[in-house]
């Protein structure tokens, strides 16, 4: 079975959108999460 990868970026230290994305990834059965950067605030 192929691995499902969830990709997220431009988080800018905002927890609500991150939680939403992780919830969607969980619903979709994502196996691995890749963060493409911009995780700190401005």
mmCIF entry with sequence, helices, sheets and N, C-alpha, C, O atoms, coordinates in Angstrom:
data_MODEL
# 
_entry.id   MODEL 
# 
_entity.id                         1 
_entity.type                       polymer 
_entity.pdbx_number_of_molecules   1 
# 
_entity_poly.entity_id                      1 
_entity_poly.type                           'polypeptide(L)' 
_entity_poly.nstd_linkage                   no 
_entity_poly.nstd_monomer                   no 
_entity_poly.pdbx_seq_one_letter_code       
;(UNK)(UNK)(UNK)(UNK)(UNK)(UNK)(UNK)(UNK)(UNK)(UNK)(UNK)(UNK)(UNK)(UNK)(UNK)(UNK)
(UNK)(UNK)(UNK)(UNK)(UNK)(UNK)(UNK)(UNK)(UNK)(UNK)(UNK)(UNK)(UNK)(UNK)(UNK)(UNK)
(UNK)(UNK)(UNK)(UNK)(UNK)(UNK)(UNK)(UNK)(UNK)(UNK)
;
_entity_poly.pdbx_seq_one_letter_code_can   XXXXXXXXXXXXXXXXXXXXXXXXXXXXXXXXXXXXXXXXXX 
_entity_poly.pdbx_strand_id                 A 
# 
loop_
_entity_poly_seq.entity_id 
_entity_poly_seq.num 
_entity_poly_seq.mon_id 
_entity_poly_seq.hetero 
1 1  UNK n 
1 2  UNK n 
1 3  UNK n 
1 4  UNK n 
1 5  UNK n 
1 6  UNK n 
1 7  UNK n 
1 8  UNK n 
1 9  UNK n 
1 10 UNK n 
1 11 UNK n 
1 12 UNK n 
1 13 UNK n 
1 14 UNK n 
1 15 UNK n 
1 16 UNK n 
1 17 UNK n 
1 18 UNK n 
1 19 UNK n 
1 20 UNK n 
1 21 UNK n 
1 22 UNK n 
1 23 UNK n 
1 24 UNK n 
1 25 UNK n 
1 26 UNK n 
1 27 UNK n 
1 28 UNK n 
1 29 UNK n 
1 30 UNK n 
1 31 UNK n 
1 32 UNK n 
1 33 UNK n 
1 34 UNK n 
1 35 UNK n 
1 36 UNK n 
1 37 UNK n 
1 38 UNK n 
1 39 UNK n 
1 40 UNK n 
1 41 UNK n 
1 42 UNK n 
# 
_struct_asym.id          A 
_struct_asym.entity_id   1 
# 
_struct_conf.conf_type_id            HELX_P 
_struct_conf.id                      HELX_P1 
_struct_conf.pdbx_PDB_helix_id       AA1 
_struct_conf.beg_label_comp_id       UNK 
_struct_conf.beg_label_asym_id       A 
_struct_conf.beg_label_seq_id        15 
_struct_conf.pdbx_beg_PDB_ins_code   ? 
_struct_conf.end_label_comp_id       UNK 
_struct_conf.end_label_asym_id       A 
_struct_conf.end_label_seq_id        27 
_struct_conf.pdbx_end_PDB_ins_code   ? 
_struct_conf.beg_auth_comp_id        UNK 
_struct_conf.beg_auth_asym_id        A 
_struct_conf.beg_auth_seq_id         15 
_struct_conf.end_auth_comp_id        UNK 
_struct_conf.end_auth_asym_id        A 
_struct_conf.end_auth_seq_id         27 
_struct_conf.pdbx_PDB_helix_class    1 
_struct_conf.details                 ? 
_struct_conf.pdbx_PDB_helix_length   13 
# 
_struct_conf_type.id          HELX_P 
_struct_conf_type.criteria    ? 
_struct_conf_type.reference   ? 
# 
_struct_sheet.id               AA1 
_struct_sheet.type             ? 
_struct_sheet.number_strands   2 
_struct_sheet.details          ? 
# 
_struct_sheet_order.sheet_id     AA1 
_struct_sheet_order.range_id_1   1 
_struct_sheet_order.range_id_2   2 
_struct_sheet_order.offset       ? 
_struct_sheet_order.sense        parallel 
# 
loop_
_struct_sheet_range.sheet_id 
_struct_sheet_range.id 
_struct_sheet_range.beg_label_comp_id 
_struct_sheet_range.beg_label_asym_id 
_struct_sheet_range.beg_label_seq_id 
_struct_sheet_range.pdbx_beg_PDB_ins_code 
_struct_sheet_range.end_label_comp_id 
_struct_sheet_range.end_label_asym_id 
_struct_sheet_range.end_label_seq_id 
_struct_sheet_range.pdbx_end_PDB_ins_code 
_struct_sheet_range.beg_auth_comp_id 
_struct_sheet_range.beg_auth_asym_id 
_struct_sheet_range.beg_auth_seq_id 
_struct_sheet_range.end_auth_comp_id 
_struct_sheet_range.end_auth_asym_id 
_struct_sheet_range.end_auth_seq_id 
AA1 1 UNK A 5  ? UNK A 8  ? UNK A 5  UNK A 8  
AA1 2 UNK A 32 ? UNK A 35 ? UNK A 32 UNK A 35 
# 
loop_
_atom_site.group_PDB 
_atom_site.id 
_atom_site.type_symbol 
_atom_site.label_atom_id 
_atom_site.label_alt_id 
_atom_site.label_comp_id 
_atom_site.label_asym_id 
_atom_site.label_entity_id 
_atom_site.label_seq_id 
_atom_site.pdbx_PDB_ins_code 
_atom_site.Cartn_x 
_atom_site.Cartn_y 
_atom_site.Cartn_z 
_atom_site.occupancy 
_atom_site.B_iso_or_equiv 
_atom_site.pdbx_formal_charge 
_atom_site.auth_seq_id 
_atom_site.auth_comp_id 
_atom_site.auth_asym_id 
_atom_site.auth_atom_id 
_atom_site.pdbx_PDB_model_num 
ATOM 1   N N  . UNK A 1 1  ? 0.850  -1.183 0.000  1.00 0.00 ? 1  UNK A N  1 
ATOM 2   C CA . UNK A 1 1  ? 0.000  0.000  0.000  1.00 0.00 ? 1  UNK A CA 1 
ATOM 3   C C  . UNK A 1 1  ? 0.895  1.245  0.000  1.00 0.00 ? 1  UNK A C  1 
ATOM 4   O O  . UNK A 1 1  ? 1.864  1.301  0.757  1.00 0.00 ? 1  UNK A O  1 
ATOM 5   N N  . UNK A 1 2  ? 0.589  2.234  -0.827 1.00 0.00 ? 2  UNK A N  1 
ATOM 6   C CA . UNK A 1 2  ? 1.405  3.457  -0.880 1.00 0.00 ? 2  UNK A CA 1 
ATOM 7   C C  . UNK A 1 2  ? 1.294  4.261  0.421  1.00 0.00 ? 2  UNK A C  1 
ATOM 8   O O  . UNK A 1 2  ? 0.285  4.206  1.124  1.00 0.00 ? 2  UNK A O  1 
ATOM 9   N N  . UNK A 1 3  ? 2.349  4.997  0.714  1.00 0.00 ? 3  UNK A N  1 
ATOM 10  C CA . UNK A 1 3  ? 2.364  5.877  1.880  1.00 0.00 ? 3  UNK A CA 1 
ATOM 11  C C  . UNK A 1 3  ? 1.710  7.199  1.514  1.00 0.00 ? 3  UNK A C  1 
ATOM 12  O O  . UNK A 1 3  ? 2.030  7.793  0.485  1.00 0.00 ? 3  UNK A O  1 
ATOM 13  N N  . UNK A 1 4  ? 0.787  7.660  2.362  1.00 0.00 ? 4  UNK A N  1 
ATOM 14  C CA . UNK A 1 4  ? 0.174  8.976  2.160  1.00 0.00 ? 4  UNK A CA 1 
ATOM 15  C C  . UNK A 1 4  ? 0.998  10.006 2.911  1.00 0.00 ? 4  UNK A C  1 
ATOM 16  O O  . UNK A 1 4  ? 1.310  9.832  4.089  1.00 0.00 ? 4  UNK A O  1 
ATOM 17  N N  . UNK A 1 5  ? 1.349  11.084 2.214  1.00 0.00 ? 5  UNK A N  1 
ATOM 18  C CA . UNK A 1 5  ? 2.162  12.149 2.796  1.00 0.00 ? 5  UNK A CA 1 
ATOM 19  C C  . UNK A 1 5  ? 1.358  13.443 2.800  1.00 0.00 ? 5  UNK A C  1 
ATOM 20  O O  . UNK A 1 5  ? 0.835  13.860 1.767  1.00 0.00 ? 5  UNK A O  1 
ATOM 21  N N  . UNK A 1 6  ? 1.263  14.074 3.963  1.00 0.00 ? 6  UNK A N  1 
ATOM 22  C CA . UNK A 1 6  ? 0.632  15.381 4.082  1.00 0.00 ? 6  UNK A CA 1 
ATOM 23  C C  . UNK A 1 6  ? 1.712  16.442 4.112  1.00 0.00 ? 6  UNK A C  1 
ATOM 24  O O  . UNK A 1 6  ? 2.693  16.317 4.845  1.00 0.00 ? 6  UNK A O  1 
ATOM 25  N N  . UNK A 1 7  ? 1.536  17.488 3.319  1.00 0.00 ? 7  UNK A N  1 
ATOM 26  C CA . UNK A 1 7  ? 2.538  18.559 3.237  1.00 0.00 ? 7  UNK A CA 1 
ATOM 27  C C  . UNK A 1 7  ? 1.919  19.846 3.772  1.00 0.00 ? 7  UNK A C  1 
ATOM 28  O O  . UNK A 1 7  ? 0.812  20.228 3.395  1.00 0.00 ? 7  UNK A O  1 
ATOM 29  N N  . UNK A 1 8  ? 2.658  20.500 4.653  1.00 0.00 ? 8  UNK A N  1 
ATOM 30  C CA . UNK A 1 8  ? 2.191  21.744 5.256  1.00 0.00 ? 8  UNK A CA 1 
ATOM 31  C C  . UNK A 1 8  ? 3.354  22.737 5.258  1.00 0.00 ? 8  UNK A C  1 
ATOM 32  O O  . UNK A 1 8  ? 4.514  22.344 5.373  1.00 0.00 ? 8  UNK A O  1 
ATOM 33  N N  . UNK A 1 9  ? 3.033  24.023 5.130  1.00 0.00 ? 9  UNK A N  1 
ATOM 34  C CA . UNK A 1 9  ? 4.079  25.053 5.169  1.00 0.00 ? 9  UNK A CA 1 
ATOM 35  C C  . UNK A 1 9  ? 3.480  26.379 5.619  1.00 0.00 ? 9  UNK A C  1 
ATOM 36  O O  . UNK A 1 9  ? 2.267  26.501 5.790  1.00 0.00 ? 9  UNK A O  1 
ATOM 37  N N  . UNK A 1 10 ? 4.333  27.354 5.804  1.00 0.00 ? 10 UNK A N  1 
ATOM 38  C CA . UNK A 1 10 ? 3.926  28.715 6.179  1.00 0.00 ? 10 UNK A CA 1 
ATOM 39  C C  . UNK A 1 10 ? 3.059  28.729 7.438  1.00 0.00 ? 10 UNK A C  1 
ATOM 40  O O  . UNK A 1 10 ? 2.004  29.362 7.471  1.00 0.00 ? 10 UNK A O  1 
ATOM 41  N N  . UNK A 1 11 ? 3.513  28.028 8.462  1.00 0.00 ? 11 UNK A N  1 
ATOM 42  C CA . UNK A 1 11 ? 2.755  27.942 9.714  1.00 0.00 ? 11 UNK A CA 1 
ATOM 43  C C  . UNK A 1 11 ? 2.810  29.237 10.512 1.00 0.00 ? 11 UNK A C  1 
ATOM 44  O O  . UNK A 1 11 ? 1.816  29.634 11.118 1.00 0.00 ? 11 UNK A O  1 
ATOM 45  N N  . UNK A 1 12 ? 3.954  29.893 10.517 1.00 0.00 ? 12 UNK A N  1 
ATOM 46  C CA . UNK A 1 12 ? 4.165  31.176 11.196 1.00 0.00 ? 12 UNK A CA 1 
ATOM 47  C C  . UNK A 1 12 ? 3.665  31.175 12.635 1.00 0.00 ? 12 UNK A C  1 
ATOM 48  O O  . UNK A 1 12 ? 3.083  32.158 13.094 1.00 0.00 ? 12 UNK A O  1 
ATOM 49  N N  . UNK A 1 13 ? 3.894  30.064 13.350 1.00 0.00 ? 13 UNK A N  1 
ATOM 50  C CA . UNK A 1 13 ? 3.578  29.945 14.778 1.00 0.00 ? 13 UNK A CA 1 
ATOM 51  C C  . UNK A 1 13 ? 2.103  30.191 15.081 1.00 0.00 ? 13 UNK A C  1 
ATOM 52  O O  . UNK A 1 13 ? 1.777  30.755 16.126 1.00 0.00 ? 13 UNK A O  1 
ATOM 53  N N  . UNK A 1 14 ? 1.211  29.781 14.191 1.00 0.00 ? 14 UNK A N  1 
ATOM 54  C CA . UNK A 1 14 ? -0.225 29.916 14.425 1.00 0.00 ? 14 UNK A CA 1 
ATOM 55  C C  . UNK A 1 14 ? -0.825 28.527 14.656 1.00 0.00 ? 14 UNK A C  1 
ATOM 56  O O  . UNK A 1 14 ? -1.002 27.766 13.705 1.00 0.00 ? 14 UNK A O  1 
ATOM 57  N N  . UNK A 1 15 ? -1.138 28.194 15.909 1.00 0.00 ? 15 UNK A N  1 
ATOM 58  C CA . UNK A 1 15 ? -1.541 26.832 16.233 1.00 0.00 ? 15 UNK A CA 1 
ATOM 59  C C  . UNK A 1 15 ? -2.890 26.381 15.660 1.00 0.00 ? 15 UNK A C  1 
ATOM 60  O O  . UNK A 1 15 ? -3.039 25.201 15.341 1.00 0.00 ? 15 UNK A O  1 
ATOM 61  N N  . UNK A 1 16 ? -3.866 27.266 15.519 1.00 0.00 ? 16 UNK A N  1 
ATOM 62  C CA . UNK A 1 16 ? -5.192 26.839 15.056 1.00 0.00 ? 16 UNK A CA 1 
ATOM 63  C C  . UNK A 1 16 ? -5.160 26.231 13.649 1.00 0.00 ? 16 UNK A C  1 
ATOM 64  O O  . UNK A 1 16 ? -5.712 25.147 13.458 1.00 0.00 ? 16 UNK A O  1 
ATOM 65  N N  . UNK A 1 17 ? -4.542 26.877 12.661 1.00 0.00 ? 17 UNK A N  1 
ATOM 66  C CA . UNK A 1 17 ? -4.485 26.267 11.331 1.00 0.00 ? 17 UNK A CA 1 
ATOM 67  C C  . UNK A 1 17 ? -3.681 24.969 11.302 1.00 0.00 ? 17 UNK A C  1 
ATOM 68  O O  . UNK A 1 17 ? -3.985 24.062 10.528 1.00 0.00 ? 17 UNK A O  1 
ATOM 69  N N  . UNK A 1 18 ? -2.661 24.884 12.143 1.00 0.00 ? 18 UNK A N  1 
ATOM 70  C CA . UNK A 1 18 ? -1.865 23.654 12.211 1.00 0.00 ? 18 UNK A CA 1 
ATOM 71  C C  . UNK A 1 18 ? -2.739 22.517 12.734 1.00 0.00 ? 18 UNK A C  1 
ATOM 72  O O  . UNK A 1 18 ? -2.726 21.416 12.183 1.00 0.00 ? 18 UNK A O  1 
ATOM 73  N N  . UNK A 1 19 ? -3.491 22.783 13.788 1.00 0.00 ? 19 UNK A N  1 
ATOM 74  C CA . UNK A 1 19 ? -4.386 21.765 14.345 1.00 0.00 ? 19 UNK A CA 1 
ATOM 75  C C  . UNK A 1 19 ? -5.420 21.329 13.315 1.00 0.00 ? 19 UNK A C  1 
ATOM 76  O O  . UNK A 1 19 ? -5.731 20.143 13.208 1.00 0.00 ? 19 UNK A O  1 
ATOM 77  N N  . UNK A 1 20 ? -5.947 22.277 12.562 1.00 0.00 ? 20 UNK A N  1 
ATOM 78  C CA . UNK A 1 20 ? -6.926 21.953 11.512 1.00 0.00 ? 20 UNK A CA 1 
ATOM 79  C C  . UNK A 1 20 ? -6.305 21.066 10.438 1.00 0.00 ? 20 UNK A C  1 
ATOM 80  O O  . UNK A 1 20 ? -6.908 20.079 10.016 1.00 0.00 ? 20 UNK A O  1 
ATOM 81  N N  . UNK A 1 21 ? -5.112 21.416 10.003 1.00 0.00 ? 21 UNK A N  1 
ATOM 82  C CA . UNK A 1 21 ? -4.427 20.615 8.980  1.00 0.00 ? 21 UNK A CA 1 
ATOM 83  C C  . UNK A 1 21 ? -4.149 19.206 9.489  1.00 0.00 ? 21 UNK A C  1 
ATOM 84  O O  . UNK A 1 21 ? -4.365 18.232 8.768  1.00 0.00 ? 21 UNK A O  1 
ATOM 85  N N  . UNK A 1 22 ? -3.672 19.092 10.725 1.00 0.00 ? 22 UNK A N  1 
ATOM 86  C CA . UNK A 1 22 ? -3.383 17.772 11.281 1.00 0.00 ? 22 UNK A CA 1 
ATOM 87  C C  . UNK A 1 22 ? -4.653 16.945 11.437 1.00 0.00 ? 22 UNK A C  1 
ATOM 88  O O  . UNK A 1 22 ? -4.629 15.727 11.263 1.00 0.00 ? 22 UNK A O  1 
ATOM 89  N N  . UNK A 1 23 ? -5.756 17.601 11.763 1.00 0.00 ? 23 UNK A N  1 
ATOM 90  C CA . UNK A 1 23 ? -7.040 16.903 11.846 1.00 0.00 ? 23 UNK A CA 1 
ATOM 91  C C  . UNK A 1 23 ? -7.457 16.362 10.480 1.00 0.00 ? 23 UNK A C  1 
ATOM 92  O O  . UNK A 1 23 ? -7.921 15.226 10.374 1.00 0.00 ? 23 UNK A O  1 
ATOM 93  N N  . UNK A 1 24 ? -7.295 17.164 9.453  1.00 0.00 ? 24 UNK A N  1 
ATOM 94  C CA . UNK A 1 24 ? -7.613 16.728 8.087  1.00 0.00 ? 24 UNK A CA 1 
ATOM 95  C C  . UNK A 1 24 ? -6.702 15.582 7.676  1.00 0.00 ? 24 UNK A C  1 
ATOM 96  O O  . UNK A 1 24 ? -7.157 14.603 7.084  1.00 0.00 ? 24 UNK A O  1 
ATOM 97  N N  . UNK A 1 25 ? -5.416 15.701 7.986  1.00 0.00 ? 25 UNK A N  1 
ATOM 98  C CA . UNK A 1 25 ? -4.478 14.622 7.668  1.00 0.00 ? 25 UNK A CA 1 
ATOM 99  C C  . UNK A 1 25 ? -4.915 13.325 8.342  1.00 0.00 ? 25 UNK A C  1 
ATOM 100 O O  . UNK A 1 25 ? -4.869 12.258 7.730  1.00 0.00 ? 25 UNK A O  1 
ATOM 101 N N  . UNK A 1 26 ? -5.340 13.417 9.602  1.00 0.00 ? 26 UNK A N  1 
ATOM 102 C CA . UNK A 1 26 ? -5.790 12.235 10.333 1.00 0.00 ? 26 UNK A CA 1 
ATOM 103 C C  . UNK A 1 26 ? -7.024 11.625 9.672  1.00 0.00 ? 26 UNK A C  1 
ATOM 104 O O  . UNK A 1 26 ? -7.108 10.408 9.506  1.00 0.00 ? 26 UNK A O  1 
ATOM 105 N N  . UNK A 1 27 ? -7.980 12.476 9.295  1.00 0.00 ? 27 UNK A N  1 
ATOM 106 C CA . UNK A 1 27 ? -9.197 12.001 8.627  1.00 0.00 ? 27 UNK A CA 1 
ATOM 107 C C  . UNK A 1 27 ? -8.883 11.317 7.301  1.00 0.00 ? 27 UNK A C  1 
ATOM 108 O O  . UNK A 1 27 ? -9.570 10.374 6.908  1.00 0.00 ? 27 UNK A O  1 
ATOM 109 N N  . UNK A 1 28 ? -7.857 11.785 6.620  1.00 0.00 ? 28 UNK A N  1 
ATOM 110 C CA . UNK A 1 28 ? -7.492 11.248 5.312  1.00 0.00 ? 28 UNK A CA 1 
ATOM 111 C C  . UNK A 1 28 ? -6.524 10.067 5.398  1.00 0.00 ? 28 UNK A C  1 
ATOM 112 O O  . UNK A 1 28 ? -6.140 9.503  4.373  1.00 0.00 ? 28 UNK A O  1 
ATOM 113 N N  . UNK A 1 29 ? -6.132 9.694  6.611  1.00 0.00 ? 29 UNK A N  1 
ATOM 114 C CA . UNK A 1 29 ? -5.240 8.554  6.780  1.00 0.00 ? 29 UNK A CA 1 
ATOM 115 C C  . UNK A 1 29 ? -3.808 8.813  6.361  1.00 0.00 ? 29 UNK A C  1 
ATOM 116 O O  . UNK A 1 29 ? -3.129 7.918  5.857  1.00 0.00 ? 29 UNK A O  1 
ATOM 117 N N  . UNK A 1 30 ? -3.347 10.042 6.570  1.00 0.00 ? 30 UNK A N  1 
ATOM 118 C CA . UNK A 1 30 ? -1.975 10.403 6.215  1.00 0.00 ? 30 UNK A CA 1 
ATOM 119 C C  . UNK A 1 30 ? -0.999 9.655  7.127  1.00 0.00 ? 30 UNK A C  1 
ATOM 120 O O  . UNK A 1 30 ? -1.190 9.591  8.342  1.00 0.00 ? 30 UNK A O  1 
ATOM 121 N N  . UNK A 1 31 ? 0.050  9.093  6.518  1.00 0.00 ? 31 UNK A N  1 
ATOM 122 C CA . UNK A 1 31 ? 1.052  8.320  7.255  1.00 0.00 ? 31 UNK A CA 1 
ATOM 123 C C  . UNK A 1 31 ? 2.227  9.168  7.731  1.00 0.00 ? 31 UNK A C  1 
ATOM 124 O O  . UNK A 1 31 ? 2.760  8.935  8.816  1.00 0.00 ? 31 UNK A O  1 
ATOM 125 N N  . UNK A 1 32 ? 2.629  10.139 6.937  1.00 0.00 ? 32 UNK A N  1 
ATOM 126 C CA . UNK A 1 32 ? 3.789  10.987 7.239  1.00 0.00 ? 32 UNK A CA 1 
ATOM 127 C C  . UNK A 1 32 ? 3.416  12.442 6.967  1.00 0.00 ? 32 UNK A C  1 
ATOM 128 O O  . UNK A 1 32 ? 2.651  12.733 6.048  1.00 0.00 ? 32 UNK A O  1 
ATOM 129 N N  . UNK A 1 33 ? 3.963  13.353 7.774  1.00 0.00 ? 33 UNK A N  1 
ATOM 130 C CA . UNK A 1 33 ? 3.733  14.787 7.573  1.00 0.00 ? 33 UNK A CA 1 
ATOM 131 C C  . UNK A 1 33 ? 5.068  15.446 7.260  1.00 0.00 ? 33 UNK A C  1 
ATOM 132 O O  . UNK A 1 33 ? 6.053  15.248 7.971  1.00 0.00 ? 33 UNK A O  1 
ATOM 133 N N  . UNK A 1 34 ? 5.087  16.231 6.189  1.00 0.00 ? 34 UNK A N  1 
ATOM 134 C CA . UNK A 1 34 ? 6.273  16.977 5.789  1.00 0.00 ? 34 UNK A CA 1 
ATOM 135 C C  . UNK A 1 34 ? 5.988  18.459 5.990  1.00 0.00 ? 34 UNK A C  1 
ATOM 136 O O  . UNK A 1 34 ? 5.022  18.993 5.444  1.00 0.00 ? 34 UNK A O  1 
ATOM 137 N N  . UNK A 1 35 ? 6.834  19.123 6.777  1.00 0.00 ? 35 UNK A N  1 
ATOM 138 C CA . UNK A 1 35 ? 6.722  20.562 6.970  1.00 0.00 ? 35 UNK A CA 1 
ATOM 139 C C  . UNK A 1 35 ? 7.765  21.227 6.084  1.00 0.00 ? 35 UNK A C  1 
ATOM 140 O O  . UNK A 1 35 ? 8.963  20.994 6.240  1.00 0.00 ? 35 UNK A O  1 
ATOM 141 N N  . UNK A 1 36 ? 7.301  22.057 5.153  1.00 0.00 ? 36 UNK A N  1 
ATOM 142 C CA . UNK A 1 36 ? 8.184  22.679 4.171  1.00 0.00 ? 36 UNK A CA 1 
ATOM 143 C C  . UNK A 1 36 ? 8.767  24.012 4.644  1.00 0.00 ? 36 UNK A C  1 
ATOM 144 O O  . UNK A 1 36 ? 9.392  24.720 3.855  1.00 0.00 ? 36 UNK A O  1 
ATOM 145 N N  . UNK A 1 37 ? 8.575  24.360 5.902  1.00 0.00 ? 37 UNK A N  1 
ATOM 146 C CA . UNK A 1 37 ? 9.249  25.534 6.436  1.00 0.00 ? 37 UNK A CA 1 
ATOM 147 C C  . UNK A 1 37 ? 8.330  26.650 6.888  1.00 0.00 ? 37 UNK A C  1 
ATOM 148 O O  . UNK A 1 37 ? 7.106  26.515 6.898  1.00 0.00 ? 37 UNK A O  1 
ATOM 149 N N  . UNK A 1 38 ? 8.950  27.751 7.260  1.00 0.00 ? 38 UNK A N  1 
ATOM 150 C CA . UNK A 1 38 ? 8.275  28.934 7.802  1.00 0.00 ? 38 UNK A CA 1 
ATOM 151 C C  . UNK A 1 38 ? 7.423  28.573 9.017  1.00 0.00 ? 38 UNK A C  1 
ATOM 152 O O  . UNK A 1 38 ? 6.213  28.796 9.031  1.00 0.00 ? 38 UNK A O  1 
ATOM 153 N N  . UNK A 1 39 ? 8.076  28.011 10.039 1.00 0.00 ? 39 UNK A N  1 
ATOM 154 C CA . UNK A 1 39 ? 7.335  27.600 11.227 1.00 0.00 ? 39 UNK A CA 1 
ATOM 155 C C  . UNK A 1 39 ? 7.378  28.633 12.349 1.00 0.00 ? 39 UNK A C  1 
ATOM 156 O O  . UNK A 1 39 ? 6.571  28.556 13.276 1.00 0.00 ? 39 UNK A O  1 
ATOM 157 N N  . UNK A 1 40 ? 8.291  29.592 12.291 1.00 0.00 ? 40 UNK A N  1 
ATOM 158 C CA . UNK A 1 40 ? 8.418  30.605 13.345 1.00 0.00 ? 40 UNK A CA 1 
ATOM 159 C C  . UNK A 1 40 ? 7.575  31.827 13.010 1.00 0.00 ? 40 UNK A C  1 
ATOM 160 O O  . UNK A 1 40 ? 7.196  32.038 11.858 1.00 0.00 ? 40 UNK A O  1 
ATOM 161 N N  . UNK A 1 41 ? 7.286  32.626 14.026 1.00 0.00 ? 41 UNK A N  1 
ATOM 162 C CA . UNK A 1 41 ? 6.545  33.860 13.806 1.00 0.00 ? 41 UNK A CA 1 
ATOM 163 C C  . UNK A 1 41 ? 7.383  34.880 13.054 1.00 0.00 ? 41 UNK A C  1 
ATOM 164 O O  . UNK A 1 41 ? 8.564  34.656 12.790 1.00 0.00 ? 41 UNK A O  1 
ATOM 165 N N  . UNK A 1 42 ? 6.766  35.991 12.715 1.00 0.00 ? 42 UNK A N  1 
ATOM 166 C CA . UNK A 1 42 ? 7.462  37.037 11.968 1.00 0.00 ? 42 UNK A CA 1 
ATOM 167 C C  . UNK A 1 42 ? 8.401  37.797 12.863 1.00 0.00 ? 42 UNK A C  1 
ATOM 168 O O  . UNK A 1 42 ? 9.076  38.720 12.408 1.00 0.00 ? 42 UNK A O  1 
# 
